[in-house]
């Protein structure tokens, strides 16, 4: 067991992680699973895009009301906040995200999504829960049911948050800006889980103390030039050649400016210029994704991008009025930091509950998750942790081992997790952690 024990809760924290307690929760969860799987299939077949989760939010809000929570809808556009007070004690926030992705589903599931929608891009597309948020929501409801059924084991305030627009990295911030911490009890602890397409058996739990997910910045560079005939390039300032030089030089920011011990990524995901073979355009556009962990590393990368773009333009002989325009999208998704001592304590309790082999430390990733905002809004007050639950079906693991068939990633049209194992693990993990953090008689 880790040295982490919530202040004043010592013996009770250990007591509530005992196998007897685990068996009691599991018995109730086993009885709940058929209904949770039915909910999962409904959510999977009826996904909604970011900030459009109206029906999803409404059906889940009704379930929370039926469980006895005080429920408020429309927080941060489509978010739902459910509060249950159960005596004096800490406040624990549990969060699940609700939005699907503009992906045409190709899983072949009998309840596969046939939904279509037109997002901000203006292109009509299929919609799919390709990131597993449907398992998050079903596990969230399962945890809520367990906590209501076992109110005699915890005391404090439970704040359960259904968050919109995680895929845009904007939903958590929208809820906070809409008064989440002013209108509702501010949490002492915040917890969430995310399914994973990991090379681990479904139901395995991974955790990462410290930085777990990255800062995510979207950067646009408008590279200007002087257009003209492709046969007479000497009469032009070719923005394609300049933009190409910028793309190559950007890589030196990571390789030569950033510490090799400080993870960083600059990826140029889009390069658009020109419209005809023999015309040199007067503009090229680059779109970048930039990943980092610390605020200092983020600033170094963004400053480096501006410096490289301007420096290459000067080298190409462009005047000041034709310097590239670098735009950093705001708001951005900040990195997710799992409070180390808190995370080790939660992981220790998970090991006692699920077994050592099933709970292991995983490396940090450069993906993004706006769960970070719940801690970032009150870093002195809120200890937070997001953990992973592998959803990889056994046949996929077998194929990976036998012939190296790669696993489909999150956001893949083929991603179909072993939903039952993700949901039952997520529900038990969230509920047991909340009970551990709010033990009866521990205040």
C-alpha positions as CSV (number, residue, x, y, z in Angstrom):
1,X,0.0,0.0,0.0
2,X,1.2,3.5,-0.8
3,X,1.9,6.1,1.8
4,X,-0.9,8.1,0.3
5,X,-4.0,8.1,2.6
6,X,-6.4,11.0,2.7
7,X,-5.9,13.1,5.8
8,X,-7.6,11.6,8.8
9,X,-9.0,8.6,6.8
10,X,-6.1,6.1,7.4
11,X,-7.5,2.9,8.7
12,X,-10.8,3.3,6.9
13,X,-9.1,3.8,3.6
14,X,-7.4,0.5,4.0
15,X,-10.5,-1.2,5.3
16,X,-12.6,-0.2,2.3
17,X,-10.1,-1.7,-0.1
18,X,-10.5,-5.2,1.4
19,X,-11.6,-8.2,-0.7
20,X,-14.9,-8.5,1.3
21,X,-15.8,-5.0,0.2
22,X,-14.8,-5.8,-3.4
23,X,-17.0,-8.9,-3.4
24,X,-20.0,-6.9,-2.2
25,X,-19.6,-4.2,-4.9
26,X,-19.0,-6.8,-7.5
27,X,-22.1,-8.8,-6.7
28,X,-24.3,-5.7,-7.2
29,X,-22.4,-4.7,-10.3
30,X,-22.9,-8.2,-11.8
31,X,-26.7,-7.7,-11.3
32,X,-26.5,-4.3,-13.0
33,X,-24.4,-5.3,-16.0
34,X,-27.2,-6.4,-18.3
35,X,-28.9,-3.0,-18.0
36,X,-25.6,-1.2,-18.4
37,X,-24.8,-3.1,-21.6
38,X,-28.3,-2.3,-22.9
39,X,-27.5,1.4,-22.2
40,X,-24.1,1.0,-23.9
41,X,-25.6,-0.4,-27.1
42,X,-28.1,2.4,-27.2
43,X,-25.4,5.1,-26.7
44,X,-23.2,3.4,-29.3
45,X,-26.0,3.3,-31.9
46,X,-26.9,6.9,-31.3
47,X,-23.8,9.1,-31.0
48,X,-23.8,12.9,-31.2
49,X,-21.1,15.3,-32.1
50,X,-19.4,17.7,-29.8
51,X,-21.7,20.3,-28.2
52,X,-24.6,18.5,-29.9
53,X,-25.1,15.9,-27.2
54,X,-28.7,16.9,-26.5
55,X,-30.4,13.5,-26.5
56,X,-27.4,11.8,-24.8
57,X,-27.4,14.4,-22.0
58,X,-31.2,14.2,-21.6
59,X,-31.4,10.4,-21.3
60,X,-28.4,10.2,-18.8
61,X,-29.8,13.2,-16.8
62,X,-33.0,11.3,-16.4
63,X,-31.2,8.2,-15.1
64,X,-29.3,10.4,-12.6
65,X,-32.5,12.0,-11.3
66,X,-34.1,8.6,-11.0
67,X,-31.1,7.6,-8.8
68,X,-31.8,10.5,-6.5
69,X,-29.2,13.0,-7.6
70,X,-29.9,16.8,-7.8
71,X,-29.4,17.3,-11.6
72,X,-28.6,20.4,-13.6
73,X,-28.5,20.3,-17.3
74,X,-27.1,22.8,-19.9
75,X,-23.8,23.5,-18.1
76,X,-21.2,24.5,-20.7
77,X,-23.9,24.1,-23.4
78,X,-24.8,20.5,-23.1
79,X,-23.0,19.3,-19.9
80,X,-24.8,17.7,-17.0
81,X,-23.9,18.1,-13.3
82,X,-25.4,15.7,-10.7
83,X,-24.9,16.3,-7.0
84,X,-25.6,14.0,-4.1
85,X,-24.8,15.1,-0.5
86,X,-24.4,12.4,2.0
87,X,-23.2,14.0,5.3
88,X,-20.0,15.8,6.1
89,X,-16.8,14.8,4.3
90,X,-14.7,15.4,1.2
91,X,-16.1,16.3,-2.2
92,X,-15.3,13.9,-5.1
93,X,-15.9,14.6,-8.7
94,X,-16.4,11.8,-11.2
95,X,-16.4,12.6,-14.9
96,X,-17.4,11.0,-18.2
97,X,-17.3,12.5,-21.7
98,X,-20.2,12.2,-24.0
99,X,-19.3,13.2,-27.6
100,X,-18.8,11.0,-30.7
101,X,-16.6,11.6,-33.7
102,X,-17.2,12.4,-37.4
103,X,-16.2,8.8,-38.4
104,X,-18.1,6.3,-40.6
105,X,-18.4,3.2,-38.5
106,X,-16.9,0.0,-40.0
107,X,-17.0,-2.4,-37.0
108,X,-19.7,-4.6,-38.2
109,X,-21.4,-4.6,-34.8
110,X,-25.2,-5.4,-35.0
111,X,-25.8,-2.1,-33.2
112,X,-23.3,-0.1,-35.2
113,X,-24.1,3.6,-35.7
114,X,-25.9,4.7,-38.8
115,X,-26.1,8.3,-37.7
116,X,-25.0,11.1,-40.0
117,X,-24.4,14.7,-39.2
118,X,-22.9,17.9,-40.7
119,X,-20.2,19.3,-38.4
120,X,-18.6,22.8,-38.6
121,X,-16.6,21.7,-41.6
122,X,-19.8,21.6,-43.6
123,X,-19.1,18.0,-44.8
124,X,-21.9,15.5,-44.0
125,X,-20.3,12.5,-42.4
126,X,-21.1,9.4,-40.4
127,X,-20.9,9.7,-36.6
128,X,-19.4,7.1,-34.3
129,X,-18.2,6.5,-30.8
130,X,-14.8,5.7,-32.1
131,X,-13.1,6.8,-28.9
132,X,-15.1,4.7,-26.5
133,X,-17.0,7.5,-24.8
134,X,-20.1,5.2,-24.8
135,X,-18.2,2.9,-22.5
136,X,-17.2,5.8,-20.3
137,X,-20.8,6.9,-19.9
138,X,-22.1,3.4,-19.2
139,X,-19.4,2.9,-16.6
140,X,-20.2,6.3,-15.1
141,X,-23.9,5.3,-14.7
142,X,-22.8,2.0,-13.2
143,X,-20.6,3.8,-10.7
144,X,-23.5,6.1,-9.8
145,X,-25.8,3.1,-9.2
146,X,-23.2,1.4,-6.9
147,X,-22.6,4.5,-4.9
148,X,-26.3,5.0,-4.4
149,X,-26.8,1.4,-3.4
150,X,-23.9,1.7,-0.9
151,X,-24.5,5.1,0.6
152,X,-24.0,3.5,4.0
153,X,-20.3,3.2,3.2
154,X,-19.4,6.8,2.3
155,X,-20.0,10.3,3.5
156,X,-19.3,13.5,1.8
157,X,-20.5,15.1,-1.5
158,X,-20.5,13.4,-4.8
159,X,-20.4,15.6,-8.0
160,X,-20.9,13.6,-11.1
161,X,-20.1,15.4,-14.4
162,X,-21.1,14.4,-17.9
163,X,-18.9,16.6,-20.1
164,X,-19.5,17.6,-23.7
165,X,-17.0,18.2,-26.4
166,X,-13.9,16.4,-25.2
167,X,-13.0,15.7,-28.8
168,X,-12.7,19.4,-29.4
169,X,-10.8,20.0,-26.1
170,X,-13.3,22.6,-25.2
171,X,-16.0,20.9,-23.1
172,X,-14.4,20.9,-19.7
173,X,-13.4,24.6,-20.0
174,X,-16.9,25.5,-21.2
175,X,-18.3,23.9,-18.0
176,X,-15.8,25.7,-15.8
177,X,-16.5,29.0,-17.4
178,X,-20.2,28.4,-16.9
179,X,-19.6,28.3,-13.2
180,X,-18.9,24.6,-12.4
181,X,-16.8,25.5,-9.3
182,X,-19.0,28.4,-8.3
183,X,-22.5,26.9,-8.8
184,X,-21.7,23.5,-7.5
185,X,-19.4,22.1,-4.7
186,X,-15.8,22.4,-5.6
187,X,-14.1,19.0,-5.5
188,X,-11.2,17.9,-3.4
189,X,-10.6,15.0,-5.8
190,X,-11.4,14.5,-9.4
191,X,-11.3,11.1,-11.2
192,X,-12.0,9.8,-14.7
193,X,-11.1,6.8,-16.8
194,X,-10.5,6.3,-20.6
195,X,-10.6,3.1,-22.6
196,X,-7.5,2.2,-24.4
197,X,-6.5,0.2,-27.5
198,X,-3.6,-1.2,-25.6
199,X,-1.6,-4.4,-26.0
200,X,-3.0,-5.6,-22.7
201,X,-6.0,-7.8,-21.8
202,X,-9.4,-6.1,-21.7
203,X,-10.1,-4.8,-18.2
204,X,-6.4,-4.2,-17.4
205,X,-5.9,-0.8,-15.7
206,X,-3.0,1.5,-16.5
207,X,-2.0,4.7,-14.6
208,X,0.7,7.3,-15.1
209,X,1.8,9.5,-12.1
210,X,2.8,13.0,-13.2
211,X,2.3,14.1,-16.8
212,X,0.0,11.6,-18.4
213,X,-1.2,13.4,-21.6
214,X,0.1,16.3,-23.5
215,X,-0.5,20.0,-24.2
216,X,-2.2,20.1,-27.6
217,X,-1.8,23.2,-29.8
218,X,-3.1,23.7,-33.3
219,X,-1.0,26.2,-35.2
220,X,-1.7,27.7,-38.6
221,X,1.0,29.3,-40.7
222,X,0.1,31.5,-43.7
223,X,3.2,31.7,-45.9
224,X,3.0,34.7,-48.3
225,X,4.8,35.1,-51.6
226,X,4.7,36.8,-54.9
227,X,2.9,34.8,-57.5
228,X,3.6,34.5,-61.2
229,X,4.2,32.1,-64.2
230,X,5.8,28.8,-63.4
231,X,8.2,29.3,-66.4
232,X,9.6,32.5,-64.9
233,X,10.3,31.7,-61.2
234,X,12.9,34.4,-61.0
235,X,10.1,37.0,-61.2
236,X,8.3,35.5,-58.2
237,X,8.8,34.8,-54.5
238,X,7.7,31.2,-54.4
239,X,5.7,30.4,-51.2
240,X,5.8,26.7,-51.8
241,X,9.6,26.6,-51.7
242,X,9.5,28.8,-48.6
243,X,6.9,26.7,-46.9
244,X,8.8,23.6,-47.7
245,X,11.9,25.1,-46.1
246,X,9.9,26.0,-43.0
247,X,8.5,22.5,-42.8
248,X,12.0,21.0,-42.7
249,X,13.5,23.6,-40.4
250,X,10.7,23.2,-37.9
251,X,12.0,19.7,-37.1
252,X,15.2,21.3,-35.7
253,X,13.2,23.0,-32.9
254,X,12.6,19.5,-31.3
255,X,16.0,18.0,-32.3
256,X,18.2,21.0,-31.5
257,X,16.3,23.5,-29.2
258,X,14.3,21.2,-27.0
259,X,16.0,18.9,-24.4
260,X,16.0,15.3,-25.5
261,X,14.7,14.5,-22.0
262,X,11.7,16.7,-22.5
263,X,9.2,15.0,-24.9
264,X,8.0,17.3,-27.8
265,X,6.3,16.9,-31.1
266,X,5.8,19.2,-34.1
267,X,3.8,17.6,-36.9
268,X,2.8,19.4,-40.1
269,X,-0.5,17.7,-40.9
270,X,-1.6,19.8,-43.8
271,X,0.2,21.7,-46.6
272,X,-2.0,23.5,-49.2
273,X,-0.8,25.8,-52.0
274,X,-1.5,26.5,-55.6
275,X,-4.2,25.5,-58.1
276,X,-2.5,24.8,-61.4
277,X,0.7,23.2,-62.8
278,X,2.2,26.3,-64.3
279,X,1.2,29.0,-61.8
280,X,3.3,29.9,-58.8
281,X,0.8,30.9,-56.1
282,X,1.1,33.9,-53.8
283,X,0.2,31.9,-50.7
284,X,0.8,28.5,-48.9
285,X,-1.0,27.3,-45.8
286,X,0.5,24.9,-43.2
287,X,-1.5,23.3,-40.3
288,X,0.5,22.0,-37.4
289,X,-0.2,20.0,-34.3
290,X,2.2,20.7,-31.5
291,X,2.6,18.5,-28.4
292,X,4.4,19.1,-25.1
293,X,4.0,18.5,-21.4
294,X,5.2,21.6,-19.4
295,X,4.1,25.2,-19.9
296,X,7.8,26.0,-20.4
297,X,8.3,23.4,-23.1
298,X,5.1,24.6,-24.9
299,X,6.3,28.2,-24.9
300,X,9.7,27.1,-26.3
301,X,8.0,25.2,-29.2
302,X,5.6,28.0,-30.1
303,X,8.3,30.7,-29.9
304,X,10.5,28.5,-32.1
305,X,7.8,28.1,-34.7
306,X,7.4,31.9,-35.0
307,X,11.2,32.3,-35.2
308,X,11.7,29.7,-37.9
309,X,8.8,31.0,-40.0
310,X,10.2,34.5,-39.9
311,X,13.8,33.5,-40.3
312,X,13.2,31.4,-43.4
313,X,11.1,34.2,-44.9
314,X,14.0,36.7,-44.4
315,X,16.4,34.2,-46.0
316,X,14.0,34.0,-49.0
317,X,14.2,37.7,-49.4
318,X,10.6,38.6,-48.4
319,X,10.0,42.1,-47.2
320,X,8.4,42.8,-43.7
321,X,4.9,43.2,-45.1
322,X,5.1,39.6,-46.5
323,X,6.3,37.9,-43.3
324,X,4.4,34.7,-42.5
325,X,1.4,34.9,-40.2
326,X,1.5,32.4,-37.3
327,X,-1.7,31.8,-35.5
328,X,-2.0,29.6,-32.4
329,X,-5.6,28.4,-31.7
330,X,-7.0,29.6,-28.5
331,X,-8.1,28.0,-26.2
332,X,-5.8,25.0,-26.4
333,X,-5.9,21.6,-24.6
334,X,-3.5,21.8,-21.6
335,X,-1.5,18.7,-20.5
336,X,-3.0,16.3,-18.0
337,X,-1.1,16.0,-14.8
338,X,-1.9,13.2,-12.4
339,X,-0.9,14.2,-8.9
340,X,1.8,11.6,-8.2
341,X,1.1,10.8,-4.5
342,X,-2.6,10.8,-5.1
343,X,-2.3,8.6,-8.2
344,X,0.0,6.1,-6.4
345,X,-2.5,5.8,-3.6
346,X,-5.5,5.2,-5.9
347,X,-3.4,2.7,-7.9
348,X,-2.4,0.9,-4.6
349,X,-6.1,0.5,-3.7
350,X,-6.8,-0.8,-7.3
351,X,-4.1,-3.4,-6.9
352,X,-5.5,-4.6,-3.7
353,X,-8.9,-4.8,-5.3
354,X,-8.1,-6.1,-8.8
355,X,-4.7,-7.7,-8.3
356,X,-1.2,-6.7,-9.0
357,X,-1.1,-8.2,-12.5
358,X,-4.1,-6.2,-13.6
359,X,-3.0,-2.7,-12.4
360,X,0.3,-1.5,-13.8
361,X,2.1,1.8,-14.5
362,X,1.9,2.9,-18.2
363,X,4.1,5.4,-20.0
364,X,2.7,8.9,-20.7
365,X,1.4,9.6,-24.2
366,X,1.3,12.6,-26.4
367,X,-2.4,12.5,-27.0
368,X,-4.6,15.2,-25.3
369,X,-7.5,15.1,-22.8
370,X,-9.2,18.2,-21.5
371,X,-9.9,16.4,-18.2
372,X,-6.8,18.4,-17.3
373,X,-9.0,21.5,-17.0
374,X,-10.7,20.3,-13.8
375,X,-7.4,20.4,-11.9
376,X,-5.9,23.4,-13.7
377,X,-8.9,25.5,-12.7
378,X,-8.0,25.1,-9.0
379,X,-4.5,23.4,-8.8
380,X,-4.1,24.2,-5.1
381,X,-7.5,22.6,-4.2
382,X,-8.1,19.7,-6.6
383,X,-6.1,16.5,-6.7
384,X,-6.9,14.6,-9.9
385,X,-6.2,11.4,-11.8
386,X,-7.3,9.9,-15.1
387,X,-6.5,6.2,-15.6
388,X,-6.7,3.9,-18.6
389,X,-8.7,0.7,-19.0
390,X,-7.7,-1.6,-21.8
391,X,-10.6,-2.4,-24.1
392,X,-8.7,-4.6,-26.6
393,X,-10.7,-7.8,-27.4
394,X,-8.8,-11.0,-27.0
395,X,-8.9,-12.0,-30.7
396,X,-7.1,-8.7,-31.5
397,X,-4.5,-9.5,-28.9
398,X,-4.1,-13.0,-30.3
399,X,-3.7,-11.7,-33.9
400,X,-1.1,-9.2,-32.7
401,X,0.9,-11.9,-31.0
402,X,0.6,-14.5,-33.8
403,X,1.3,-12.4,-36.9
404,X,1.8,-8.8,-35.8
405,X,-1.6,-7.6,-37.0
406,X,-1.7,-4.0,-35.6
407,X,-4.4,-3.0,-33.2
408,X,-6.9,-0.5,-34.4
409,X,-6.3,2.8,-32.6
410,X,-8.8,5.0,-30.9
411,X,-10.6,7.1,-33.5
412,X,-10.4,4.2,-35.9
413,X,-13.6,3.2,-37.7
414,X,-12.8,-0.3,-36.7
415,X,-12.4,0.3,-33.0
416,X,-14.9,-1.9,-31.1
417,X,-13.7,-2.4,-27.5
418,X,-14.6,-5.3,-25.3
419,X,-17.2,-3.0,-23.8
420,X,-18.4,-5.3,-21.0
421,X,-14.9,-5.5,-19.5
422,X,-14.3,-1.8,-19.8
423,X,-17.7,-0.9,-18.3
424,X,-17.6,-3.3,-15.4
425,X,-14.0,-2.3,-14.6
426,X,-14.7,1.4,-14.9
427,X,-17.8,1.3,-12.8
428,X,-16.1,-0.7,-10.0
429,X,-13.0,1.4,-10.1
430,X,-14.8,4.8,-9.9
431,X,-17.2,3.6,-7.2
432,X,-14.6,2.0,-5.1
433,X,-12.2,5.0,-5.3
434,X,-15.0,7.4,-4.3
435,X,-15.8,5.2,-1.3
436,X,-12.1,5.1,-0.4
437,X,-11.9,8.9,-0.6
438,X,-15.1,9.4,1.4
439,X,-15.2,6.7,4.0
440,X,-18.0,6.6,6.5
441,X,-16.9,8.1,9.8
442,X,-13.6,9.3,8.3
443,X,-14.2,13.1,8.6
